[in-house]
Amino acid sequence: MSVHAPDHRGRGGIAGYPGLVDTVLVAGRVVKRDGVLVDVDLPALRTRLLESRNRIAAAAGIPLDGTWRPRPESE
């Protein structure tokens, strides 16, 4: 009979969420402190993301007015 010892190293990633993270350092620089991102211009980031989305949708011919529906795959 074998006894399985569970590996719990990945549990934080499965059961956690970003709000549980208080501080994050990347290459020695703090990027999140007290649960808040540091030195991030969220309005500017949002603008860049929306502009990127608009370019991708336009290139793919996808309207952004909520009328687009994916075509069913043919069998």
N, C-alpha and C positions, 0 to 999 in steps of 0.2 A: 504494500500500500504506500502510495506517495503522499506526502503532505505538501500542499502548495502554500508558500509564503508570499502574500501579496506585495507587490512593489508599489509603495506609496509616493515615490518621488514625483510623479506627474499629477497627483491629486489637486494641487493648488491651481494648476492650469485648467482642470476640468470643472472644479467646484467654485473657482474664484471668479471675480469680475473686476474691472479696472478700479472701481471705487474702494476695493480692499487694499490697493497699493498706495502707500503714503509717500514714499520717496524713491526716485529712480535716478541713478547716475549712469551716464554713458561716457566712456573714455575719461572718467574723472570729473565730468561736468554734470551738475544737477540739472535734470530736465523736468522733474516733477518734485515738488516740495509741499508737504502738508496736504497731499491729495490734489494739488493744482498744478497744471502745466506752467513752466517758467519760460519767459521770453517767447511766447507764441502769440502772434497777432491773429486771433481767431476770425475776426471779420475779414481780414485780407486773405486768410487761408480759405474761408468759405467762398469768397469771390473767385479765387483761382480754381477751386474745385468745380464750381458751377460753370465757369467758362470752359473748362476741360470737358465736362459732361456735354455741354452744348455743342462743342466742336465734334466730339465723337458721335453724338446722336445725328447731327447734320450729315456727317460723312456716311453714316449707315442708313440715312433716309428714314430715321425714326422721329415722328413728331413727339413733342414733349407736352402736348395738351391733354394727355390721358386717353387718347383714342386708339393708340397702337396696341395691338394684341399679337402675340407670337402665333405664327402659323403652325398648325399641328404637323408633326412629322409624318411623311407618307410611309406606308408600310410596304 
